């Protein structure tokens, strides 16, 4: 927010217009009674009520403008969180990055907007109401202000405990979801093994833990109701109880009615929104931000399970290196401890400079393989090494998924996201030319142009993500259908660029036969019947590959050399 102070100034200006109705409505009501209807002057009373109506219209216009300014404040915060999550997930292979990117960042964005709205609304509404009370009769503040401050103090005291209970509840809920996610795909195996009672006990423990956390959260939620009653409802009761005393000390009937309007129509709703909005959204925002910004815990590499048959690829010079670019040894992975393996005892070795295409039916595990190599998933058995280092291996592999993310910022900032130092413009332009981004770069106005992600097509976002990966220091590039929104010529150009990167190794999850034909070797995934070889070898020996190749268009773009 310090960086966006100009936006805060605009937000304050529109909030003043929005909250101006708070002051005008109560004051106009008091004047309509005292100077109008109670003195028999209906015209004056109606004029004051008309002024209140105009104030409401102006406040409604201010409210509409506030939403747009809040979006300008919140969206950059979301982009910064996404950048942090992506940096941690891609560079450090944090297994929680996917959840952070797809769910927790969105929760943070929505709750931050809610916190800004309710806090801003309460501050400006309370200011308008208190100024109005002072304008009507300063004595009214002695009745309204003490319980309002007491209620706010009680509410503030509950925020810390509520945040801790909220975090405990979310942790219990996630643990239950994880337990159920592992159990449901394996219900048939649980029944076959006679493990129904054991599975029920495990789920029951998680359910009881979530129930205890929910009850603890509910107990503290009672304190919020008490804070609302003291700060919002008690002032109205006190005004009614002390009405004879106030009228005897010069407070007019109109001022008393105006004070009741301030309390019941302005302060009480604003405090209600603050208590429930900040109490719930604020606690959740605190929990989510703490999870997104804390360091990822270190993970140990999976134990070596032995070496089986090896699928190898790469140049002869690459085979002389002591450590291959990629080595998978007896890798087995399943989603859940009792689920069917997606990969089973897979052995794969790629030398530096190799170009491998991965093909197979939809849902067979191609994206799972790239996520394992990137370190985003952990195999149940076997080892994965990238350039001799066990995964996660920071700065060794870069994964480009099908749906490319482009944060708000300049094009140069987007392309240099995986670099710790600024990228020289000459290198950036050369990379854009190689991958095929140059026409878009020129159309946007050069590297310093601001990128509006919503205005880019899916293919344009993929070109930016591909060029960003091309400029990364990671020698192993994993293209998980990262060119699916490009035409065949643009796809061929991008793949040729990655294949020609000095010292680079390329794995492509192919969705066109031309992409497979450009590779030196092709890995066909079909559950336990995984096969690897050249295009010609697989046509002779692999029925699935023949079926896949028969449904594709064969127009490969030749690779250099």
KOLMARZA-805893 format. One record per residue (C-alpha): x, y, z; residue in one letter; residue number from 1. Coordinates in pm, 1 decimal. Example, Ala and Ser with C-alpha at 12.3 -4.5 7.8 and 13.67 -1.06 7.14 Angstrom:
BEGIN
- px:py:pz:rest:nr
- 1230.0:-450.0:780.0:A:1
- 1367.0:-106.0:714.0:S:2
END
This chain:
BEGIN
- px:py:pz:rest:nr
- 0.0:0.0:0.0:X:1
- 297.0:232.4:55.6:X:2
- 388.0:175.4:-309.3:X:3
- 30.6:259.2:-417.5:X:4
- -17.6:577.6:-215.3:X:5
- -170.8:764.0:-508.7:X:6
- -440.3:496.9:-531.5:X:7
- -499.7:532.4:-157.3:X:8
- -549.0:907.5:-199.0:X:9
- -809.8:846.0:-468.5:X:10
- -974.9:581.8:-251.7:X:11
- -994.9:829.5:35.0:X:12
- -1144.5:1099.4:-188.3:X:13
- -1422.4:875.8:-317.9:X:14
- -1480.3:739.0:33.8:X:15
- -1537.7:1095.1:159.3:X:16
- -1805.1:1138.1:-108.2:X:17
- -1957.4:801.9:-18.4:X:18
- -1954.4:872.9:355.2:X:19
- -2080.9:1228.9:315.3:X:20
- -2433.6:1091.5:308.2:X:21
- -2380.7:959.1:661.1:X:22
- -2334.4:1309.4:798.8:X:23
- -2599.2:1472.4:580.8:X:24
- -2877.7:1216.7:640.5:X:25
- -2870.8:1240.8:1020.8:X:26
- -2820.2:1616.0:1027.5:X:27
- -3090.0:1677.3:764.3:X:28
- -3337.7:1460.0:955.9:X:29
- -3276.4:1661.5:1273.2:X:30
- -3315.8:1992.6:1094.1:X:31
- -3628.1:1870.4:910.2:X:32
- -3792.0:1810.1:1249.1:X:33
- -3661.2:2104.1:1451.1:X:34
- -3681.0:2372.4:1181.9:X:35
- -3957.7:2219.7:976.1:X:36
- -4229.1:1977.3:1078.9:X:37
- -4225.4:2045.1:1456.2:X:38
- -4265.5:2419.4:1389.3:X:39
- -4537.8:2368.9:1130.4:X:40
- -4310.6:2457.0:837.7:X:41
- -4358.1:2155.8:612.5:X:42
- -4178.0:2320.1:318.6:X:43
- -3853.6:2354.2:514.9:X:44
- -3885.4:1997.7:639.5:X:45
- -3932.2:1864.7:288.6:X:46
- -3633.1:2064.8:161.5:X:47
- -3410.6:1912.4:426.8:X:48
- -3537.1:1563.1:339.8:X:49
- -3467.6:1638.8:-28.0:X:50
- -3112.0:1734.9:63.8:X:51
- -3077.8:1399.3:237.5:X:52
- -3199.7:1225.0:-78.7:X:53
- -2944.2:1407.0:-294.3:X:54
- -2671.8:1306.4:-48.8:X:55
- -2774.6:942.6:-82.6:X:56
- -2747.6:967.9:-463.5:X:57
- -2401.2:1123.3:-437.7:X:58
- -2296.8:851.7:-193.4:X:59
- -2415.8:582.1:-433.1:X:60
- -2202.1:732.6:-709.9:X:61
- -1903.6:739.1:-473.8:X:62
- -1961.4:373.3:-385.3:X:63
- -1945.9:275.7:-752.6:X:64
- -1615.3:458.4:-795.2:X:65
- -1473.7:299.9:-479.0:X:66
- -1500.0:-53.7:-621.6:X:67
- -1287.2:37.4:-921.9:X:68
- -1017.3:195.9:-705.7:X:69
- -1011.5:-103.6:-468.7:X:70
- -946.7:-327.4:-770.4:X:71
- -647.2:-110.7:-863.4:X:72
- -517.8:-156.7:-509.7:X:73
- -577.8:-531.8:-477.3:X:74
- -481.6:-670.3:-819.8:X:75
- -112.5:-563.1:-799.2:X:76
- -96.2:-725.8:-455.4:X:77
- -229.9:-1047.0:-609.5:X:78
- 32.0:-1028.3:-885.4:X:79
- 310.3:-988.4:-630.1:X:80
- 184.2:-1291.3:-438.4:X:81
- 165.7:-1495.6:-759.2:X:82
- 521.5:-1394.9:-848.7:X:83
- 638.5:-1503.8:-503.5:X:84
- 456.7:-1838.1:-526.6:X:85
- 584.8:-1904.6:-878.7:X:86
- 940.4:-1816.5:-777.1:X:87
- 924.6:-2055.3:-483.3:X:88
- 751.8:-2332.8:-677.4:X:89
- 956.4:-2323.6:-995.5:X:90
- 1296.4:-2229.5:-858.6:X:91
- 1280.9:-2426.3:-533.2:X:92
- 1035.7:-2700.6:-639.7:X:93
- 798.7:-2630.1:-352.0:X:94
- 526.6:-2895.3:-354.4:X:95
- 273.8:-2651.6:-203.8:X:96
- 312.0:-2401.4:-485.5:X:97
- 24.2:-2540.0:-694.6:X:98
- -221.7:-2506.3:-406.1:X:99
- -83.1:-2161.7:-332.8:X:100
- -122.4:-2050.1:-692.1:X:101
- -465.5:-2194.3:-765.5:X:102
- -643.6:-2146.3:-434.7:X:103
- -462.2:-1958.9:-161.3:X:104
- -361.9:-1658.7:-374.7:X:105
- -723.4:-1617.4:-487.5:X:106
- -840.2:-1640.1:-126.7:X:107
- -584.5:-1373.1:-33.6:X:108
- -697.8:-1146.4:-318.2:X:109
- -1068.8:-1177.1:-231.7:X:110
- -1022.1:-1140.0:143.1:X:111
- -783.9:-845.6:101.6:X:112
- -1047.9:-666.9:-106.6:X:113
- -1307.2:-744.3:160.6:X:114
- -1083.4:-621.6:442.7:X:115
- -1007.8:-297.0:257.9:X:116
- -1376.9:-237.2:186.0:X:117
- -1513.2:-299.8:536.5:X:118
- -1228.4:-120.2:717.4:X:119
- -1251.6:183.2:490.2:X:120
- -1630.7:189.2:515.9:X:121
- -1625.0:176.7:896.6:X:122
- -1361.3:448.8:934.4:X:123
- -1533.3:698.2:707.4:X:124
- -1885.8:612.4:823.3:X:125
- -1788.6:639.8:1189.9:X:126
- -1615.9:971.8:1123.8:X:127
- -1924.9:1109.2:947.2:X:128
- -2158.6:988.2:1222.6:X:129
- -1944.5:1120.8:1510.8:X:130
- -1901.7:1458.8:1340.9:X:131
- -2277.8:1467.1:1290.0:X:132
- -2344.4:1388.8:1656.9:X:133
- -2107.4:1664.7:1764.4:X:134
- -2279.4:1906.8:1525.2:X:135
- -2622.4:1826.2:1665.5:X:136
- -2524.3:1835.8:2034.0:X:137
- -2181.6:1755.4:2184.6:X:138
- -2360.9:1597.9:2481.2:X:139
- -2474.3:1313.8:2252.5:X:140
- -2113.8:1196.7:2216.5:X:141
- -2093.5:1123.9:2589.8:X:142
- -2373.3:869.1:2543.3:X:143
- -2264.3:707.6:2215.5:X:144
- -1882.9:715.7:2217.7:X:145
- -1796.4:514.9:2536.9:X:146
- -1987.5:193.8:2442.6:X:147
- -1867.2:225.6:2081.1:X:148
- -1503.0:236.3:2196.2:X:149
- -1563.5:-48.1:2442.9:X:150
- -1712.6:-268.1:2170.4:X:151
- -1422.8:-197.0:1936.1:X:152
- -1170.9:-277.4:2210.5:X:153
- -1344.7:-607.7:2283.6:X:154
- -1344.9:-692.2:1912.6:X:155
- -974.9:-604.1:1875.8:X:156
- -891.3:-835.3:2166.2:X:157
- -1051.3:-1129.6:1984.8:X:158
- -864.3:-1089.3:1652.7:X:159
- -548.1:-1275.9:1756.3:X:160
- -722.3:-1578.6:1912.0:X:161
- -965.8:-1590.0:1620.4:X:162
- -679.8:-1600.1:1369.3:X:163
- -516.0:-1887.5:1555.0:X:164
- -843.8:-2083.8:1574.9:X:165
- -909.3:-2010.6:1207.4:X:166
- -565.9:-2149.0:1114.1:X:167
- -623.4:-2460.3:1326.0:X:168
- -961.0:-2513.9:1157.9:X:169
- -815.5:-2475.0:806.8:X:170
- -535.2:-2718.8:889.4:X:171
- -785.7:-2974.4:1020.1:X:172
- -1005.7:-2926.5:713.7:X:173
- -709.7:-2976.8:477.5:X:174
- -600.8:-3288.7:667.2:X:175
- -951.1:-3436.1:634.8:X:176
- -964.4:-3351.3:263.7:X:177
- -625.7:-3514.8:210.2:X:178
- -737.0:-3828.4:393.9:X:179
- -1057.0:-3851.1:190.1:X:180
- -871.2:-3776.7:-133.4:X:181
- -643.9:-4072.2:-70.6:X:182
- -929.4:-4299.9:39.1:X:183
- -1196.0:-4248.4:-228.5:X:184
- -989.9:-4369.9:-529.1:X:185
- -894.0:-4680.2:-333.2:X:186
- -1233.2:-4785.5:-192.5:X:187
- -1233.5:-5104.5:-399.0:X:188
- -889.2:-5199.8:-267.7:X:189
- -993.4:-5115.7:89.0:X:190
- -1294.1:-5347.4:59.3:X:191
- -1091.3:-5624.0:-103.1:X:192
- -831.9:-5609.0:175.4:X:193
- -1093.3:-5600.6:451.9:X:194
- -959.0:-5267.6:578.1:X:195
- -1294.6:-5089.9:610.9:X:196
- -1268.3:-5049.0:989.2:X:197
- -913.4:-4918.2:974.4:X:198
- -1005.6:-4668.6:700.9:X:199
- -1313.5:-4557.5:894.1:X:200
- -1104.0:-4502.0:1207.6:X:201
- -856.1:-4286.5:1015.3:X:202
- -1131.1:-4072.8:866.1:X:203
- -1306.1:-4056.1:1201.8:X:204
- -994.7:-3917.7:1371.3:X:205
- -965.4:-3644.6:1108.9:X:206
- -1337.5:-3564.6:1137.1:X:207
- -1320.8:-3540.4:1517.2:X:208
- -1017.8:-3311.3:1492.3:X:209
- -1202.4:-3078.8:1255.1:X:210
- -1508.6:-3082.7:1482.6:X:211
- -1296.1:-2980.4:1782.5:X:212
- -1136.8:-2699.7:1581.4:X:213
- -1479.7:-2580.5:1461.2:X:214
- -1615.6:-2571.8:1817.3:X:215
- -1314.6:-2375.8:1941.4:X:216
- -1364.0:-2128.1:1657.1:X:217
- -1735.3:-2098.5:1736.2:X:218
- -1666.2:-2023.8:2104.6:X:219
- -1449.8:-1727.5:2014.7:X:220
- -1706.8:-1614.7:1759.0:X:221
- -1945.8:-1548.3:2050.5:X:222
- -1710.4:-1269.7:2160.0:X:223
- -1767.0:-1098.8:1824.7:X:224
- -2142.3:-1096.6:1887.3:X:225
- -2082.5:-942.2:2229.7:X:226
- -1858.8:-673.7:2076.1:X:227
- -2129.2:-589.0:1823.4:X:228
- -2396.9:-569.8:2093.4:X:229
- -2186.9:-339.6:2315.0:X:230
- -2055.5:-113.8:2039.6:X:231
- -2353.2:-99.9:1803.5:X:232
- -2675.7:-178.0:1989.5:X:233
- -2607.2:-48.3:2341.7:X:234
- -2568.5:317.2:2224.7:X:235
- -2922.3:312.3:2082.0:X:236
- -3060.8:172.8:2408.3:X:237
- -2871.8:434.2:2610.0:X:238
- -3006.5:715.7:2391.3:X:239
- -3362.3:601.0:2457.9:X:240
- -3304.3:551.1:2830.9:X:241
- -3139.6:892.4:2873.1:X:242
- -3380.3:1076.2:2641.0:X:243
- -3559.2:1268.7:2925.0:X:244
- -3224.0:1370.3:3072.7:X:245
- -3091.1:1482.8:2732.7:X:246
- -3406.2:1679.1:2647.7:X:247
- -3385.4:1850.8:2984.1:X:248
- -3034.4:1972.8:2904.0:X:249
- -3109.9:2140.2:2576.5:X:250
- -3095.5:1855.1:2328.5:X:251
- -3377.6:1906.6:2078.9:X:252
- -3618.2:1630.4:1972.9:X:253
- -3482.8:1650.5:1618.6:X:254
- -3125.9:1612.6:1744.5:X:255
- -3228.2:1305.7:1945.3:X:256
- -3397.3:1148.6:1641.2:X:257
- -3094.6:1236.7:1428.4:X:258
- -2867.1:1070.5:1684.7:X:259
- -3076.6:755.1:1673.6:X:260
- -3051.5:762.8:1292.9:X:261
- -2672.5:796.0:1314.7:X:262
- -2649.7:498.4:1550.3:X:263
- -2902.0:261.6:1392.5:X:264
- -2859.4:348.8:1023.6:X:265
- -2484.9:420.6:1008.1:X:266
- -2275.1:310.0:1306.7:X:267
- -2449.2:-21.5:1372.3:X:268
- -2436.7:-147.8:1007.1:X:269
- -2076.4:-28.6:967.2:X:270
- -1968.4:-196.9:1290.3:X:271
- -2159.2:-512.7:1192.3:X:272
- -1971.3:-528.8:861.1:X:273
- -1639.9:-460.6:1034.5:X:274
- -1686.8:-727.1:1301.7:X:275
- -1804.3:-1000.1:1065.3:X:276
- -1592.0:-896.6:767.5:X:277
- -1264.5:-827.0:946.2:X:278
- -1324.0:-1099.5:1202.2:X:279
- -1370.1:-1366.7:933.3:X:280
- -1189.2:-1232.8:627.6:X:281
- -912.9:-1068.3:829.5:X:282
- -836.1:-1387.1:1019.1:X:283
- -837.9:-1590.6:698.5:X:284
- -617.8:-1333.6:522.5:X:285
- -365.4:-1349.4:806.5:X:286
- -353.1:-1728.7:786.6:X:287
- -322.9:-1743.7:407.3:X:288
- -54.4:-1474.6:387.8:X:289
- 145.5:-1651.5:657.4:X:290
- 131.7:-1972.1:454.2:X:291
- 218.9:-1803.3:125.8:X:292
- 515.5:-1607.1:260.1:X:293
- 682.0:-1854.0:492.3:X:294
- 977.5:-2052.8:359.2:X:295
- 909.7:-2389.2:205.2:X:296
- 1029.3:-2674.4:429.1:X:297
- 1326.6:-2875.0:300.7:X:298
- 1251.4:-3218.7:162.7:X:299
- 1478.0:-3518.8:148.1:X:300
- 1540.2:-3692.5:-179.9:X:301
- 1362.1:-4027.0:-219.5:X:302
- 1578.4:-4331.6:-154.5:X:303
- 1747.0:-4516.1:-442.9:X:304
- 1551.8:-4827.8:-535.7:X:305
- 1797.1:-4980.6:-783.6:X:306
- 1848.2:-4952.7:-1160.3:X:307
- 1656.0:-5131.2:-1429.9:X:308
- 1641.3:-5100.7:-1807.4:X:309
- 1741.0:-4757.7:-1934.4:X:310
- 1589.3:-4545.9:-2213.1:X:311
- 1870.5:-4313.6:-2319.2:X:312
- 1896.5:-4027.9:-2563.1:X:313
- 2133.7:-3752.1:-2668.4:X:314
- 2448.0:-3697.1:-2865.7:X:315
- 2763.4:-3902.8:-2835.6:X:316
- 2937.7:-3615.0:-2666.5:X:317
- 2656.1:-3600.2:-2412.6:X:318
- 2699.3:-3968.8:-2328.6:X:319
- 3057.1:-3910.5:-2221.0:X:320
- 2947.9:-3687.6:-1936.5:X:321
- 2964.6:-3854.3:-1591.1:X:322
- 2621.1:-3719.7:-1492.3:X:323
- 2330.7:-3734.9:-1740.8:X:324
- 2092.0:-3443.9:-1780.2:X:325
- 1806.4:-3654.9:-1642.8:X:326
- 1797.8:-3990.0:-1470.8:X:327
- 1486.3:-4170.7:-1344.5:X:328
- 1545.6:-4499.2:-1164.2:X:329
- 1256.0:-4734.4:-1079.5:X:330
- 1020.4:-4439.3:-1035.5:X:331
- 670.9:-4525.4:-913.1:X:332
- 403.6:-4266.6:-843.0:X:333
- 34.1:-4284.8:-752.9:X:334
- -214.5:-4023.4:-636.2:X:335
- -283.2:-4162.7:-290.8:X:336
- -122.1:-4452.1:-104.7:X:337
- -379.0:-4705.2:-230.3:X:338
- -438.6:-4564.7:-578.5:X:339
- -332.0:-4727.7:-904.4:X:340
- 21.1:-4621.5:-1004.9:X:341
- 40.7:-4360.1:-1278.9:X:342
- 409.2:-4450.0:-1327.6:X:343
- 543.1:-4791.3:-1231.5:X:344
- 917.4:-4871.3:-1209.1:X:345
- 1000.7:-4623.6:-1485.4:X:346
- 1368.1:-4600.6:-1585.1:X:347
- 1476.7:-4316.2:-1811.1:X:348
- 1811.6:-4155.1:-1884.7:X:349
- 1873.1:-3851.5:-2103.1:X:350
- 2214.7:-3715.0:-2187.8:X:351
- 2281.8:-3344.2:-2208.2:X:352
- 2145.5:-3202.8:-2530.4:X:353
- 1881.8:-3474.2:-2575.2:X:354
- 1539.3:-3398.5:-2723.7:X:355
- 1259.7:-3628.4:-2602.3:X:356
- 891.0:-3617.2:-2694.6:X:357
- 635.5:-3770.1:-2456.1:X:358
- 308.9:-3895.7:-2606.8:X:359
- 12.4:-4096.8:-2484.7:X:360
- -362.9:-4087.0:-2428.5:X:361
- -516.5:-3803.8:-2229.9:X:362
- -487.0:-3858.2:-1854.4:X:363
- -221.0:-4130.4:-1883.3:X:364
- 36.2:-3937.5:-1676.1:X:365
- 237.0:-3716.5:-1913.2:X:366
- 191.2:-3404.1:-1701.4:X:367
- 258.2:-3612.1:-1389.7:X:368
- 596.4:-3710.3:-1535.4:X:369
- 696.8:-3348.6:-1597.8:X:370
- 578.2:-3246.5:-1249.7:X:371
- 792.1:-3523.2:-1097.9:X:372
- 1098.1:-3412.6:-1292.9:X:373
- 1035.4:-3050.1:-1189.8:X:374
- 1012.4:-3159.0:-825.9:X:375
- 649.8:-3050.1:-780.8:X:376
- 550.9:-3409.9:-698.4:X:377
- 741.0:-3673.2:-501.4:X:378
- 751.9:-4037.4:-616.6:X:379
- 659.4:-4311.9:-373.3:X:380
- 958.6:-4515.8:-490.8:X:381
- 1267.6:-4454.7:-698.4:X:382
- 1500.8:-4162.7:-757.9:X:383
- 1500.4:-3868.4:-997.2:X:384
- 1819.3:-3674.4:-1063.8:X:385
- 1867.3:-3368.7:-1281.4:X:386
- 2229.6:-3312.6:-1382.0:X:387
- 2338.5:-3537.2:-1097.2:X:388
- 2134.9:-3362.9:-827.4:X:389
- 1824.6:-3514.0:-664.6:X:390
- 1505.1:-3323.1:-727.7:X:391
- 1402.2:-3066.2:-634.9:X:392
- 1709.0:-2918.5:-804.2:X:393
- 1675.9:-2537.4:-807.4:X:394
- 1791.3:-2367.9:-1127.8:X:395
- 1826.5:-2705.2:-1304.2:X:396
- 1481.4:-2753.3:-1461.3:X:397
- 1210.7:-2515.0:-1576.2:X:398
- 851.6:-2630.5:-1635.5:X:399
- 624.3:-2447.4:-1881.6:X:400
- 262.6:-2564.9:-1830.7:X:401
- -20.9:-2553.9:-2081.3:X:402
- -187.2:-2249.7:-1925.9:X:403
- 80.6:-1982.1:-1918.8:X:404
- 65.0:-1718.6:-1647.9:X:405
- 171.8:-1363.2:-1729.2:X:406
- 175.0:-1121.7:-1431.4:X:407
- 109.0:-751.7:-1463.9:X:408
- 426.7:-554.2:-1533.6:X:409
- 656.8:-469.3:-1819.3:X:410
- 743.3:-726.2:-2082.0:X:411
- 1107.0:-717.7:-1970.9:X:412
- 1005.7:-792.6:-1610.2:X:413
- 799.8:-1088.5:-1730.3:X:414
- 1081.5:-1232.0:-1939.9:X:415
- 1341.8:-1190.2:-1664.0:X:416
- 1129.4:-1354.7:-1393.4:X:417
- 1359.9:-1658.1:-1364.6:X:418
- 1682.1:-1454.2:-1367.7:X:419
- 1836.1:-1315.3:-1051.1:X:420
- 2012.6:-1034.4:-1241.3:X:421
- 1877.3:-797.4:-1508.1:X:422
- 1879.1:-945.2:-1858.2:X:423
- 2073.9:-736.0:-2112.7:X:424
- 1838.1:-601.1:-2376.3:X:425
- 2042.4:-754.3:-2658.9:X:426
- 2006.6:-1101.4:-2502.6:X:427
- 1636.3:-1044.6:-2443.7:X:428
- 1576.5:-940.2:-2804.9:X:429
- 1778.3:-1234.9:-2935.5:X:430
- 1571.1:-1477.0:-2725.5:X:431
- 1246.6:-1318.0:-2845.9:X:432
- 1362.2:-1354.3:-3206.3:X:433
- 1462.9:-1717.9:-3157.0:X:434
- 1139.0:-1827.6:-2987.6:X:435
- 909.2:-1621.5:-3211.5:X:436
- 804.4:-1348.7:-2968.2:X:437
- 963.5:-1064.8:-3166.7:X:438
- 649.7:-961.3:-3363.2:X:439
- 443.7:-939.8:-3042.5:X:440
- 727.4:-757.4:-2865.6:X:441
- 732.2:-492.5:-3138.7:X:442
- 352.5:-466.1:-3143.8:X:443
- 342.7:-406.6:-2767.2:X:444
- 604.1:-132.0:-2790.6:X:445
- 928.2:-302.0:-2690.2:X:446
- 1065.5:-461.2:-2371.0:X:447
- 963.6:-164.6:-2156.0:X:448
- 598.1:-181.8:-2257.3:X:449
- 344.7:-266.1:-1985.1:X:450
- 171.3:-599.7:-2034.3:X:451
- -204.1:-625.6:-1971.0:X:452
- -254.7:-1004.6:-1932.3:X:453
- -630.5:-989.2:-1992.0:X:454
- -572.7:-831.4:-2333.2:X:455
- -338.7:-1108.0:-2453.9:X:456
- -453.6:-1421.2:-2632.1:X:457
- -369.0:-1765.3:-2495.1:X:458
- -107.2:-1809.7:-2768.7:X:459
- 54.3:-1472.6:-2691.8:X:460
- 77.6:-1563.4:-2323.8:X:461
- 240.3:-1893.8:-2420.9:X:462
- 501.4:-1712.3:-2632.0:X:463
- 589.4:-1488.9:-2336.2:X:464
- 614.6:-1790.0:-2102.4:X:465
- 828.6:-1980.3:-2354.2:X:466
- 1069.8:-1689.4:-2398.1:X:467
- 1087.1:-1649.3:-2019.3:X:468
- 1183.9:-2017.1:-1987.6:X:469
- 1432.9:-1983.4:-2275.7:X:470
- 1609.9:-1704.6:-2083.1:X:471
- 1612.4:-1898.7:-1756.1:X:472
- 1942.8:-2047.7:-1635.0:X:473
- 1783.9:-2394.0:-1608.1:X:474
- 1938.6:-2625.6:-1871.7:X:475
- 1646.9:-2874.0:-1869.8:X:476
- 1326.8:-2738.8:-2028.0:X:477
- 996.0:-2921.4:-1973.9:X:478
- 726.6:-2816.2:-2223.1:X:479
- 398.9:-2962.8:-2096.4:X:480
- 180.8:-2887.5:-2400.9:X:481
- 322.5:-2536.8:-2368.2:X:482
- 263.2:-2469.2:-2740.7:X:483
- -93.0:-2601.8:-2770.5:X:484
- -233.9:-2255.2:-2847.4:X:485
- 24.2:-2184.6:-3121.1:X:486
- -8.5:-2272.3:-3488.2:X:487
- 219.4:-2552.3:-3619.9:X:488
- 475.7:-2308.5:-3763.6:X:489
- 506.2:-2109.7:-3440.1:X:490
- 527.8:-2433.6:-3241.6:X:491
- 806.8:-2563.5:-3466.2:X:492
- 1002.8:-2240.3:-3430.0:X:493
- 979.4:-2244.7:-3050.7:X:494
- 1084.0:-2610.8:-3026.6:X:495
- 1376.0:-2555.1:-3264.0:X:496
- 1491.6:-2268.9:-3042.0:X:497
- 1486.4:-2482.7:-2727.7:X:498
- 1653.2:-2776.6:-2903.0:X:499
- 1933.9:-2546.2:-3017.6:X:500
- 2001.5:-2390.5:-2675.1:X:501
- 2370.9:-2445.8:-2590.7:X:502
- 2394.1:-2723.3:-2332.8:X:503
- 2015.6:-2744.3:-2312.8:X:504
- 1801.4:-3056.1:-2284.5:X:505
- 1440.5:-3062.2:-2398.9:X:506
- 1138.1:-3273.1:-2300.8:X:507
- 815.9:-3197.3:-2489.8:X:508
- 471.2:-3333.9:-2406.0:X:509
- 353.9:-3354.1:-2766.6:X:510
- 2.4:-3298.4:-2897.1:X:511
- 97.4:-3307.2:-3268.5:X:512
- 284.2:-3576.2:-3461.3:X:513
- 512.4:-3305.9:-3603.9:X:514
- 632.2:-3230.8:-3251.2:X:515
- 711.3:-3597.7:-3194.3:X:516
- 894.3:-3628.5:-3526.8:X:517
- 1121.6:-3338.1:-3440.3:X:518
- 1245.2:-3525.3:-3131.1:X:519
- 1538.1:-3766.0:-3132.5:X:520
- 1343.9:-4017.9:-2928.2:X:521
- 980.0:-4061.5:-2827.8:X:522
- 847.4:-4192.3:-2496.0:X:523
- 504.6:-4356.0:-2530.2:X:524
- 316.3:-4369.6:-2199.9:X:525
- 49.7:-4638.2:-2169.0:X:526
- 38.2:-4733.3:-1804.6:X:527
- 265.1:-5029.8:-1740.7:X:528
- 338.2:-5071.7:-2116.2:X:529
- 570.8:-4772.9:-2152.5:X:530
- 785.5:-4778.8:-2467.8:X:531
- 1066.6:-4560.7:-2596.6:X:532
- 1237.3:-4535.8:-2933.6:X:533
- 1253.4:-4346.7:-3260.6:X:534
- 949.2:-4278.8:-3475.8:X:535
- 1033.5:-4566.0:-3709.6:X:536
- 1102.9:-4811.9:-3428.6:X:537
- 778.8:-4731.9:-3250.3:X:538
- 571.3:-4763.5:-3567.3:X:539
- 699.6:-5122.5:-3597.0:X:540
- 679.8:-5224.5:-3231.7:X:541
- 414.6:-5013.4:-3051.9:X:542
- 47.4:-5051.2:-3141.9:X:543
- -58.8:-4749.9:-2933.4:X:544
- 192.8:-4527.1:-3110.3:X:545
- 66.0:-4644.8:-3448.9:X:546
- -286.8:-4552.2:-3341.8:X:547
- -175.4:-4210.6:-3216.1:X:548
- 34.3:-4138.4:-3524.2:X:549
- -250.6:-4241.3:-3752.0:X:550
- -472.9:-3968.1:-3605.6:X:551
- -211.5:-3691.8:-3635.4:X:552
- -103.3:-3476.6:-3927.7:X:553
- 253.7:-3549.2:-4037.5:X:554
- 426.5:-3227.0:-4138.0:X:555
- 739.2:-3206.5:-3922.5:X:556
- 964.4:-2905.2:-3931.9:X:557
- 1325.9:-3026.5:-3964.3:X:558
- 1569.5:-2951.7:-3686.1:X:559
- 1914.8:-2815.6:-3770.5:X:560
- 2186.8:-3079.6:-3797.6:X:561
END
